[in-house]
Amino acid sequence: MGGVKREVNIACIVDEDHPANTCVGDWVLVHVGFAMNRIDEDEAQETLNLLTQLLELEEEFNHN
């Protein structure tokens, strides 16, 4: 998020149909260091946009 890189455990999204080598480039929801599920690029972009808006509102609120 925001250019920050972290190691993520992908054990929760790997199975016979989706081996580890197919995860590269996938968009995923991460919680406490674990990839919880794959999401499509549109959903990922919408989530990033909402998080950006929240950060902007927080900054605005903290400056007042």
C-alpha positions in Angstrom: 0.0 0.0 0.0 1.4 3.4 -0.9 4.7 1.9 -2.1 5.4 0.0 1.1 6.6 -3.5 0.5 6.0 -6.3 3.0 6.4 -10.0 3.0 3.0 -11.7 2.8 2.2 -15.3 3.6 0.2 -16.8 0.7 -0.7 -20.1 2.4 -4.4 -19.2 2.5 -4.8 -18.7 -1.2 -2.7 -21.6 -2.5 -4.3 -24.9 -3.4 -4.2 -27.5 -6.2 -6.0 -25.2 -8.6 -3.8 -22.2 -7.7 -0.2 -23.2 -6.9 2.2 -20.7 -5.4 3.9 -19.9 -8.8 0.6 -18.5 -10.1 0.3 -15.9 -7.4 2.8 -13.5 -8.8 1.0 -10.4 -10.1 -2.3 -11.3 -8.4 -4.2 -8.7 -6.4 -5.0 -10.0 -2.9 -6.6 -8.7 0.3 -4.0 -8.9 3.1 -4.7 -9.0 6.8 -2.0 -9.2 9.4 0.5 -10.4 6.9 -1.7 -13.1 5.3 -3.2 -13.0 1.8 -6.8 -13.8 2.6 -8.2 -14.0 -1.0 -7.6 -12.9 -4.6 -9.5 -10.0 -6.0 -9.8 -8.6 -9.5 -8.0 -5.5 -10.6 -11.1 -3.3 -10.6 -12.0 -4.2 -7.0 -8.3 -3.6 -6.0 -8.4 -0.1 -7.7 -11.7 0.8 -6.0 -10.3 -0.3 -2.6 -7.1 1.7 -3.2 -9.1 4.8 -4.2 -11.2 4.5 -1.0 -8.2 4.2 1.2 -6.6 7.2 -0.5 -9.8 9.2 0.2 -9.7 8.1 3.8 -6.1 9.2 4.2 -6.9 12.6 2.7 -9.8 13.1 5.0 -7.7 12.1 8.0 -4.9 14.6 7.0 -7.5 17.3 6.5 -9.1 16.6 9.9 -5.7 16.6 11.7 -4.8 20.0 10.2 -8.0 21.6 11.6 
